[in-house]
Amino acid sequence: MAVINRIAEFHEDMKEWRQHIHANPELGYDCHETAAYVVEKLKSFGIEQIETGIAQSGVVALIHGQGGDGPTIGLRADMDALPIQEVRDLPYKSTKQGKMHACGHDGHTTMLLGAARYLAETRNFKGTVALIFQPAEEGGGGGLAMCEEGVMDTYDIAQVYGLHNQPSEAFGTFLTRPGPLMAAADTFSIDVVGVGAHAAMPHQGIDSVQIACQIAQGLQMIAARNTDPLKSCVLSITTIHAGSADNVLPATAQMGGTVRTLDEDVREMVIARMQQVAVNIAAAHGGTASVTYNRGYPVTVNHPAQTELAASVARAVMGDDKVTTEMIPMMGAEDFSYMLERRPGAYLFLGSSGGAGLHHPEFDFNDEISPIGASWFVKMVETAQPAG
């Protein structure tokens, strides 16, 4: 293992940073306190070129190498927490009711801060590093907002990389793959309209509840019979709302859910078929249905050359046996996908071994992987842009 010695020396500082961020979680774009803390640390490292307020509370800091002119490499960490009540009584437990870092973004921010400290001290690379601290990954699309505000173009970022902790994987293992890594995440809602009636006289109405149930069954055929078996599609109905009395057939019903795909053609097929299934089933029973489909995060697609570079750096940090580039794609989603649509790069997972899973109220980031992640960030820079 080749964790950088200097980073190992300030591991206790990194724990302090991470636990401070953990105790003070913020949601969505409202990461102003976290951003201020990040800026305070960056300035203490001697980094002077810092821009704040990007996508409301995002931060970009630039470190220029001493190895001569060269391109700019982007390193990204997310800062936002989740609307979950923390249940563990940790010394650094969340101080904000109903908010907690249940996905490890506190750790991601810390790993990038650790890399920033080392890179600012050594500057043993050519060109520039752009440190991207992003708000609103958890459903807010902060990655898209930062791209739309020109982060990639303003700082002339040539390639971009990100890292996410994974408690279900062995400690210190890196996992990734070229091509689709994580799914597109879309949502939908369907409004069903029938005719209300007394529940004892169903023939006098058109039962919106039964229509909704039929639509729910029909939609499952999209994944089971319309999708190529060698491709992936998850269509989950997560809400159905109708009625308010035991003896009344409601005139309307509403349902909604999520669609996850790894292929744009499959995504388009689902959209078209969902409309056909819902509208035609409703019509067959004498009612109507309207579908609202909301495109969310796109597929996270790793670029092959950059994925191999990132994996080779991971091997240098942890050894060949700790790195795989054959990870099975996940049906979760990640708004780093927007950055990978605009620039070549790669996204990796870093195993943290055990404990509660992501988005669980007992989750806590494993501070012991922070020096590993920070070392990987640093070596990405020094390998991609070696000093002349």
N, C-alpha and C positions, 0 to 999 in steps of 0.2 A: 504494500500500500504506500502511496506517495502523497499523502496529505501534506500540504505545504507547512513547514515547521513554524514559520512566522504566524500563520493563521492559527495553528494549534496553540501558540503562545497566548493569543487573545481570545481563546474560546470562552473563558469566563465572562469577558466583556460581551460577547455575542449572546450568551445566555441572558445576561442582564437586559440587553436591548430587546430580545425576543419576548421576555416575560413582561417587560413594560408595555410593549405593543399588545400582548395578549390581555393584559389587565384593562386596556383602554380601547376596546373594539369599536369600529365605526362601520356603517353600512353604505353600500352603493357608492354614489358619488360624493357622499359626505365624509370624506376621509381627511378633513383639514387638519385635525390634531395629529393624526398619524403622519401626514405629509410634513407638518412642521417639525416633528421629531426626526424624521428622515433628513430633512434639510439641516437641522442642528448637527446631526452626526456627520453629514457630508462636509459641512464647513469645518468641523473639528479635525477632519482628515486633511484639510488643506485644499479641498476642491472649491474652486471659485466660480466656475461657470455653471450656474444652476438656474433653471427656469421652472417656475411654479405656476399653478392655476391652469394647467393644461387639462382639458376635459373636467373642469371645475376644480379638482384637487390633485391631479396628476403632477408628477415631478420628472424632469429629465436633467441629468447632470452629465457633463462632459469631462473626460480625463484625456489629456493629450500625452502620447508616448514620447520617449526620448530617442526612439529608434528611427526617426526621420518621418517624412511625409508618407501617408498611406490612407486607406479607406477607413470608414467608420463601421464598427461592429456594434450591434445593439444587444443588450442583455436586459431581460424584462422580469419583473417581479410584481405580483398583485398584492394589494394592501387591504382590501375590504374583508369584513367579517360576515356572519350570517345571523338572521333573526331567530336565534335559538337560545333558550335559557340554559346556561351552563349548570351542571349538577354536581360536578366534583368540587370538593372543598380544597382547592389548591391555594398555596400562599399568594399566588398571583392571579387568582380567580377574577373573572370579568367583574368590573365595577359598574357595569351598565346593564340594567335589567332588560332581559330579553335579547341580548346581543352577546355573541361570543365568536372567537376564532375557532370554528369547528372544522376548518378545511386546511389549516396550516399556512394561510397567507402571512401570518405573523412570522413564521419560519422562513418563508420564501423571501420576504423583505429583509430579514436578518442575514440570510446567506448572501444576498446581493450587497448589503452594507459591508459584510466582511470582505467580500471581493473588492469593493470600492476602497476600503482602507488599505489593503495590500497594494492594489494597483496605483493608488495615489502615492504610496511610499516608494515604489520601485520604478514604475513607468517603463518597464522593460518590454516595450512593444513599439511598433510603428503605427502611425495614424492615430485614430481616436476611438475611445470607448464611449458609447452613449448608454448610461444607466437609466432604464425606464421603470419608474415606479407608478403602477397603474391602479386607479380605483375601479370599482364596479365590475368586477369579473363575474360575480355571482348573479347573473341574469340581467345586469344593467347594460352590458355591451360597452364597457369602458375601453376595451381594446379598439373597437370600431371608432368610438369617439376620438380617441387619441390619434388614430390614423386620419380621420376626417379633419382634424385640426392641424394636420401636416407634419406630424412627428417624423415620419419616414423621409419626407422630402426636405424639410427644414434642416435636419441634421445630416442629410445625405447618407442615411444608413444603408449599407450594402448588403448586410445579412443580419439575421436576428435569431436569438435563442432564448428558450425558457425551460424551467425545471419545476416539477411538482413532486411533493413528498407522497409516498404510497405506503401506508401502514400494513397493508396486506402482503407486502413483499419483504424478503429477507433483508436484514440490515446491510446498507452499503451497496446494494445491487442497483445497477442502472438498467432500465428497460425502455426500448423504443423500437421503431420500425420505420422504414421508408414508406411513403405513400400514406393512405388514410390511417390515422392513428385513433382519432375520436370522432364521434358522430355529429352530424347536423342535428340540432335540437329545435323542433318546431312545435307549436301548439295549435289547437283548433277548438272551435265551439260550434255546436249544432243546435239550432232552435227549431223545435217541432211544434206545429200548430194543428190541432184537431178541432173537435167541437165538444164542449163541456156537457155533462149530463149527470143525472142521479146514478149512483153506482149500482142501484138495483134495476136500472133501466138502460143498460149499455147500448141497446139497439137504437136509442134516440140520440146517441152522440158518436163521436169518432175519438177513440181512446189514444190520447197522445202518449201515455205511458207505455202501452203495448207497441206503438210505433217506435218509440225510443229503444225499447228492448230489442226489437227486430233489427233496427239499425245497428245497435251495438254488436249483435251477432254477425250481421252482414259485413261490418268493417273488419272483423277478424279474418275474413276470407282474403282480404287484400294481402296480408302478410303470408297467409297459408297457401293461397292458390294463384295470386297474381305476381308475386315476387319470385325471381329466379332463386332456386334453392341454394345456389352458390354465392348469393349476395345476402345482405342483411337488411332487415326491416323490423322495427318494433313499433307497434301501434297500441297504445294503452289508453283506455277510457278511464279517467280518474274521478270524474264527477258526473252525477245525474241528479237533477233537481226537478221535482214536479209535485204539485198538489199540496193541500194543507188540511184536508179532512178525510176521515175514513169512508164516508159515504158519498163522495163526490169524485167523478171522473174529471180530472183537470183538462182544461182546453189546451194548455201548453206544457211543454217539457223542455228542459235545457240539459245538454250534456257537453262534456269537454274532455280534453286529454292531451297527450303528447305523441309525436312521431319522431323516431330516431332512424336515420339512414346514413350509410357510408358512401353512397353513390348518387350523383346528381340525377341520373336518369331514373333511378328508383324513386327518388324524392318527387320528381315530376309526375311519375305514374301514380303515386299515392294521392297526390293532390287531385288529379283528374278522376281517379276511381272513387275517392271519398265523396266527391260531388255526385257522381252517378248513383252510387249505392244509397246515399241518404235521400236524395230527391226521389228516386224511383220507388224505394220501399215505402216512403211516406205516401206517394201518389197511389200506390197499389192498395192502400188502406183508406184512401179518401182524404188524407191530410196533406200537409206541405212540410218541407224541411229546407232550411237555408244553412249553408256551411260558411263559416268564417275561418280562413286558414292563415296563420301568422308564421312567417318564416323567421326562425331564430338564428342562433349561431350556425355558420356553415361547417362543413366537414373540416376537421383539423388535418391538413395534409403536409407531411414532412417531405422536404426535398431530398432526393437520394444522396447527392454528393455531400450536402451539409449534414445529413444524418450519419453518414459514415465518418465524417470528421468529428462530430460530437461523440460518437461511440468510441473512436480511437482515443480521444482525450479522456473519456471515462475509463478506458482500459489502463491508461497511464496513471490515473488516480487510484483505481481500486484493483486492477489486475484483470486478465482476460476472463477468468471464471466468474467474475461479478458483473459481466455486461452481456446483454442479449439484444440483438437487432431483429429478433423474430417475435416480438411481443404480439399477442392476439389483440386486434383492435378493441377498444372499449366503446360502449354505446352511451357513455357520458359525453358531455360537451365542454368546450373550452374556447373562450373568445380570443385566445392567442391565434386562433384560426384566421382572424382578420389580418393580423400582421403577416402571417405566412402566405396570405393571398397577394400581398403587396411586395414582399421580399423573400428571397430564398432563406431557409433556415430550418430549424428542427426543435422539437419539443421532446423532453425526456422525463421519465419518472425515476425517483430515487427511493429505494426501499428503506423504511424506517422500523420495520419489524415489530408487529404486535400492537396491542392496545386497541381502543375503540376505533372504528372505521371513520372515514371522512363523513362529515355532516351529522355526526352523532353527538348528543349532548355531553358525553363523557370523553370526547376526543381531546387529546393534547399532543402538540407537536413534539417529536423527540429531538431535544437539543443536541444529542450526540451526533446527529448527521449534519449539523451546520458547518463544521469545518470541511466535510466532504463536499457539500454543495458549493461552498465558497471557493474551494480549491479547483473544482471543475470550472466554475465561471472564469477564474483567473487563467487557468491553462487553456481555455477556449480562446481567450484573447491572445495569449503569448504564442499559441500554436497557429492560429489563423493569421496573425499579423506579427510575425517574429521581428525583433529589432534587427536593423540592417547591420 
